[in-house]
Amino acid sequence: MLRRTFTASVFAMMAAMPAFADAISDAMADVQKYAGQKTVWDGPTTGPKAAEGKKIVVLAADMKNGGVLGVANGVQEAAAKIGWEVTVLDGAGSVQSRAGAFGQALALKPDGIIIDGFDAVEQQASLDQAKAAGIPMVSWHAGPVIGPDEKTGLFTNVSTDAMEVSAAAAKWAFADAGGKPGVVIFTDSTYAIAIAKADKIKETIEALGGTVLEYVDTPIAETSTRMPSLTTALLQKYGDKWTHALAINDIYFDFMGPALAAAGVAGDGAPKAVAAGDGSESAYQRIRSGQYQAVTVAEPLNLQGWQLVDELNRAVQGEAWSGYTSPLHVVTKANIDFDGGDKNIFDPGNGYRDEYAKIWGK
């Protein structure tokens, strides 16, 4: 009886193995769709010519955040091309500082405002004031929805598809762990989009049959002080069960490496860090050197800066938004050298600068 039961269980395992292998290969195939070079422009080719002499303000959530900084740099580059004057105000990582920066922006009476990397609902009172003053607003990562948002008064919110970003990060971890990942997810409930992304990571891992060991809500603005001790505590709690750390952006991993090194974890060892978003310069450096980050699902931050200027140009002239959703890119050590990787950014080689310049007549 024992032998028969054992034999039956072996056959059951063998029957299940192809499906298990298929799940891993399917997950990696989905990831590979986002890992290739981006050589073709799939954005707008028509739109209004440049509105002349505009003055705009960028309200940055926190210029220490690589994603926010990358977008701000792209806006300034695009503004120089279109011929606009830009003022960047740093929200310095706190709700109060962002409120103060918004007040400064309104006092400047700009022709347009770009919200760079914070939740629009957080500053709804200020958005209402800008809307009442007839100041058009566009945003990057101001909420979970891409495109116009009448409720907040945003002409459009620019982002890659955050759910695709999160699913790609989760699928890479699942495949890399041979279908048996033990995942800790890092997010920040201050931001609706951060919760939506983390929930999608959790949903994807669990749907594939992986394990979410813990879902950690810790403020992005406090990562420098919190992540070292959090990392040590999680290592002590989960040990070898913790195969992958997944976070909603790269900044969490800026402060994880030293704690892992102190615990004797190799730079390319577990837990492997996978970021669902941004593609900061420091993340590129970690991935290239194999030091405490394996993957970032990068956004084309500089391109998105150009898109924000283009969308604002449409807004100030009473045109509709472009409808464009920018591409995401799964960055690994194997593909890090193309599409801007040599400069430690995801900067698609699809000619977007020339395309926007043609639209603007510049």
C-alpha positions in Angstrom: 0.0 0.0 0.0 2.8 2.4 0.9 4.6 1.6 -2.4 1.4 2.2 -4.4 0.8 5.5 -2.7 4.4 6.6 -3.2 4.2 5.6 -6.9 1.0 7.5 -7.4 2.4 10.6 -5.8 5.5 10.5 -8.1 3.2 10.3 -11.1 1.1 13.2 -9.8 4.3 15.3 -9.4 5.5 14.3 -12.9 2.1 15.3 -14.4 2.3 18.6 -12.7 5.8 19.5 -13.7 5.1 20.5 -17.3 2.4 23.0 -16.2 4.8 24.3 -13.5 7.6 24.7 -16.1 5.1 26.4 -18.5 4.1 28.9 -15.8 7.8 29.9 -15.4 8.5 30.1 -19.1 5.2 32.1 -19.7 6.2 34.5 -17.0 9.6 35.1 -18.4 8.2 35.4 -21.9 5.9 38.2 -20.6 9.0 39.9 -19.1 11.0 39.6 -22.3 8.4 41.7 -24.2 9.6 44.7 -22.2 13.3 43.9 -22.3 14.1 44.6 -26.0 15.4 47.8 -27.5 13.0 50.6 -28.2 13.8 51.9 -31.7 10.4 52.9 -33.1 8.5 56.1 -32.0 4.9 55.2 -31.0 3.9 58.6 -29.6 2.1 61.5 -31.1 3.1 62.9 -34.5 0.6 65.8 -34.7 -0.3 68.6 -32.3 -0.2 72.4 -31.8 2.9 74.5 -32.6 4.8 75.9 -29.7 3.0 78.5 -27.6 5.6 81.3 -27.3 7.1 82.7 -24.1 5.4 80.6 -21.5 6.6 80.5 -17.9 6.0 77.2 -16.1 6.6 75.8 -12.6 7.7 72.2 -11.8 6.5 71.1 -8.3 8.9 68.3 -7.4 7.9 65.8 -4.7 11.5 65.4 -3.6 14.5 66.1 -5.7 16.5 63.4 -3.8 14.2 60.8 -5.5 15.9 59.7 -8.7 12.6 59.4 -10.6 11.4 62.9 -9.7 14.8 64.3 -10.6 14.9 62.5 -13.9 11.5 63.9 -14.9 12.5 67.4 -13.8 15.6 67.2 -15.9 13.6 66.1 -18.9 11.1 69.0 -18.5 14.0 71.5 -18.4 15.6 70.0 -21.5 12.3 70.1 -23.4 11.4 73.6 -22.2 14.7 74.8 -23.5 13.8 73.4 -26.9 10.2 74.8 -27.0 11.5 78.2 -25.6 9.8 78.3 -22.2 11.1 79.5 -18.8 11.1 76.9 -16.0 11.1 77.3 -12.2 11.7 74.1 -10.2 10.4 74.1 -6.6 11.5 71.2 -4.4 8.8 69.7 -2.1 11.7 68.1 -0.1 9.8 64.9 0.8 7.1 66.2 3.1 3.4 67.2 2.8 4.1 70.5 4.5 7.0 71.4 2.2 5.0 70.5 -0.9 2.1 72.7 0.3 4.5 75.6 0.8 6.0 75.0 -2.7 2.5 75.0 -4.2 1.8 78.3 -2.5 5.0 79.7 -4.0 4.0 78.4 -7.4 0.5 80.1 -7.3 2.2 83.4 -6.2 4.3 83.3 -9.4 1.1 83.2 -11.5 2.7 80.8 -14.1 1.2 79.8 -17.4 1.2 76.2 -16.3 2.2 73.8 -13.5 3.7 70.4 -13.6 3.2 68.2 -10.6 6.2 65.9 -10.4 5.8 62.7 -8.3 3.2 63.3 -5.6 -0.4 62.4 -5.1 -2.8 65.1 -6.4 -5.3 64.4 -3.7 -2.7 65.3 -1.1 -2.7 68.9 -2.3 -6.3 69.1 -3.6 -7.0 72.5 -2.0 -4.1 74.0 -3.9 -5.1 72.3 -7.1 -8.5 73.8 -6.7 -6.9 77.3 -6.4 -4.9 76.7 -9.5 -8.0 75.5 -11.4 -10.0 78.6 -10.2 -7.1 80.8 -11.4 -7.2 79.2 -14.9 -3.7 77.7 -14.6 -3.5 74.4 -16.5 -1.8 71.5 -14.7 -0.2 68.3 -15.9 1.4 65.7 -13.7 3.7 62.7 -13.4 2.6 59.9 -11.1 -0.1 62.0 -9.4 -2.5 59.1 -9.2 -3.2 55.6 -10.4 -5.0 56.6 -13.7 -3.2 57.7 -16.9 -4.8 60.7 -18.7 -7.2 63.5 -17.7 -8.7 63.7 -14.3 -11.6 66.1 -14.0 -11.9 65.4 -10.2 -8.5 66.8 -9.4 -8.4 69.3 -12.3 -5.4 67.7 -14.0 -5.3 68.1 -17.8 -3.5 64.7 -17.9 -1.4 62.4 -15.7 1.7 61.0 -17.4 3.0 57.5 -16.5 3.8 54.1 -17.9 1.1 51.6 -17.2 1.7 51.1 -13.5 -0.1 47.7 -13.4 2.1 46.4 -16.3 5.2 47.6 -14.5 4.2 45.8 -11.3 3.2 42.6 -13.0 6.5 42.6 -15.0 8.5 43.0 -11.7 6.5 40.2 -10.0 6.8 37.8 -13.0 10.6 38.3 -13.2 10.9 37.4 -9.5 8.7 34.4 -9.9 10.7 33.0 -12.9 14.1 33.9 -11.3 13.1 31.9 -8.1 12.2 28.8 -10.2 8.5 29.4 -9.4 9.0 29.5 -5.7 9.6 33.1 -4.6 9.4 34.3 -1.1 8.7 38.0 -1.5 8.7 41.1 0.8 6.9 44.0 -0.8 7.8 47.6 0.1 5.3 50.5 -0.5 4.1 53.8 0.9 0.4 54.3 1.7 0.9 58.1 1.4 0.5 57.6 -2.4 -2.6 55.9 -4.0 -0.4 54.8 -7.0 2.1 53.2 -4.6 -0.6 51.1 -3.0 -2.1 50.2 -6.3 1.3 49.0 -7.6 2.1 47.0 -4.4 -1.3 45.4 -4.5 -0.7 44.3 -8.1 2.7 42.9 -7.2 1.1 40.9 -4.4 -1.8 39.7 -6.6 0.5 38.6 -9.4 2.9 36.7 -7.1 0.1 34.9 -5.3 -1.8 34.1 -8.5 1.4 32.4 -9.9 1.7 30.4 -6.7 4.5 32.3 -5.0 4.6 33.5 -1.4 4.3 37.0 -0.1 6.1 36.9 3.2 5.3 40.4 4.2 3.8 43.6 2.9 5.7 46.6 4.4 4.3 50.1 4.4 7.1 52.5 5.1 7.4 56.2 3.9 9.5 56.9 0.9 10.8 60.1 2.5 12.2 58.0 5.5 13.9 55.2 3.6 17.4 56.4 4.5 16.6 56.0 8.2 14.2 53.0 8.1 15.5 50.6 5.5 18.8 49.5 7.2 17.1 48.3 10.4 14.1 47.0 8.5 16.3 44.9 6.3 18.2 43.5 9.2 14.9 42.6 11.0 13.4 41.0 7.9 16.6 38.9 7.4 16.4 37.7 11.0 12.7 36.9 10.6 12.6 35.1 7.3 16.2 33.9 6.6 16.5 31.9 3.4 12.7 32.0 2.8 13.2 35.6 1.6 14.3 35.3 -2.0 13.2 38.6 -3.5 12.6 42.2 -2.3 10.1 44.0 -4.5 9.5 47.7 -4.1 7.4 50.3 -5.9 10.5 52.3 -6.9 14.3 52.2 -6.6 14.8 54.5 -3.7 14.1 51.7 -1.2 17.2 49.9 -2.4 19.4 52.9 -2.1 19.7 52.0 1.6 19.4 48.2 1.7 22.8 47.1 0.5 24.9 48.0 3.6 22.6 46.0 5.8 22.7 43.0 3.5 26.5 43.2 3.2 26.8 43.3 7.0 24.7 40.1 7.2 27.1 38.4 4.8 24.8 38.5 1.8 26.7 38.6 -1.5 25.9 41.5 -3.9 24.2 39.1 -6.3 22.7 36.9 -3.6 19.2 36.6 -2.1 17.1 38.5 -1.4 17.4 40.0 -4.9 16.1 43.5 -5.2 13.5 44.2 -8.0 12.0 47.7 -8.4 8.7 48.2 -10.0 9.3 51.7 -11.3 11.6 54.6 -12.0 15.0 53.4 -13.2 17.2 55.8 -11.2 20.9 56.3 -11.9 21.8 54.6 -8.7 19.7 51.5 -9.7 21.5 51.3 -13.0 24.8 51.4 -11.2 23.8 48.6 -8.8 22.5 46.4 -11.6 25.6 46.9 -13.7 27.9 46.1 -10.9 25.8 43.2 -9.5 25.6 44.9 -6.2 22.3 44.5 -4.3 19.8 45.1 -7.2 19.0 42.7 -10.0 16.2 44.5 -11.9 14.5 47.8 -12.3 11.4 48.2 -14.4 12.4 51.6 -15.7 10.4 54.4 -17.0 11.7 56.8 -19.7 12.0 59.7 -17.3 13.5 62.1 -19.7 11.0 61.3 -22.4 8.2 61.7 -19.9 9.6 65.2 -19.1 9.3 66.0 -22.8 5.8 64.6 -22.9 4.7 66.7 -19.9 5.9 69.9 -21.8 4.0 68.7 -24.9 0.8 68.0 -22.9 1.1 71.4 -21.3 1.5 73.0 -24.7 -1.7 71.4 -25.7 -3.4 72.5 -22.5 -2.5 76.2 -22.8 -3.9 76.2 -26.4 -7.2 74.4 -25.6 -6.3 71.2 -27.4 -7.0 67.6 -26.2 -4.3 65.6 -24.5 -2.2 63.4 -26.8 -3.4 60.0 -25.5 0.1 58.7 -25.3 1.3 56.1 -22.7 5.1 55.9 -22.6 6.9 52.5 -22.8 8.4 50.6 -19.8 11.6 48.7 -19.9 12.8 45.7 -17.8 16.5 46.4 -17.1 18.8 43.6 -16.2 22.6 43.2 -16.3 22.1 41.4 -19.7 20.5 44.4 -21.5 21.8 47.4 -19.5 24.0 48.8 -22.2 21.4 50.0 -24.7 18.6 52.6 -24.8 20.5 55.0 -22.6 21.9 52.4 -20.2 25.5 53.7 -20.9 24.3 56.9 -19.2 22.6 55.0 -16.4 19.1 56.0 -17.6 16.4 54.4 -19.8 16.4 56.9 -22.7 14.7 55.1 -25.6 16.5 55.3 -29.0 13.2 56.1 -30.7 13.9 59.7 -31.7 11.4 61.2 -29.4 13.3 64.6 -29.1 13.1 65.1 -32.9 9.5 64.0 -33.0 8.4 66.5 -30.4 10.5 69.2 -31.9 8.7 68.6 -35.3 5.3 68.9 -33.6 6.3 72.2 -32.0 7.8 73.6 -35.2 11.2 73.9 -33.6 
